[in-house]
Amino acid sequence: MTQQQRTTSQQAIRLPDAWQVPQGILDRLGTDLVGRQRAIVDETLPNGIHSPLLLVLHEVPDRTPQRQGIFFWRDLDGIWHVYRQGETYDPQADGIAALHEHFANYEAEEQALRREYERARRAGQYLTILEEAALKVHAADNLYRTLTEARTLMREQKIPQDIEIINARDRAYNIEREFDLLYTDTQNALDYREAHAVEVLNIL
């Protein structure tokens, strides 16, 4: 298997050769599972030399235990690249466009769950939505934390300012907030249904 290819989340993490990822980042990436969402820079570089930046993100999660990775690489020229786990690396792919497509996938999931919430009438339906929303809330929260971490690391490592990372962080915050609101709304609706059912039983 080449460094441009991986097929499952259980296989060793191997990033594209073209990225020329420094050892200081590879050492922190690990070799097996994708692990948590995070931002990584090379902290072994001498003072005054800024590092490239790696974002380790997760595709929108499902109920399987493994997480599918999507990696965003900001090179020393400030150009963003993307590599999706299990796919052949495309060096021409626009990393920023792919990052916003990634956000759009999360937003589409939230909108689909919101429609299910609006149609729900029974406790069982709300429970199903809660289970799905809980996965997404956790992932969206970590997505936002990762983008915030990236912004902090860029300041600490004196990496040139990048408006794209600020825009990405703000969009990730909105995604996290929408999922959190959906979870809260669903939990409140479920609590109301259960309280109403108890009240009806007491009347009977």
Buried (B, 14 or more C-beta within 10 A) or exposed (E): EEBBBBEEBEBEBBBBEBBEBBEBBBEBBEEEBBBEBBBBBBEEBEEEEBBBBBBBBBBBBEEEEEBBBBBBBBBEEEEBBBBBBBBEBBEEBBBBEBBBEBBEBBBEBBEEBBEBBEEBEEBEBBEBBBEBBBBBBBBBBBBBBBBBBBBEBBEEBEBEEBEBBBBBBEBBBBBBBBBBBBBEBBBEBBEEBEEEEEEEEEEE
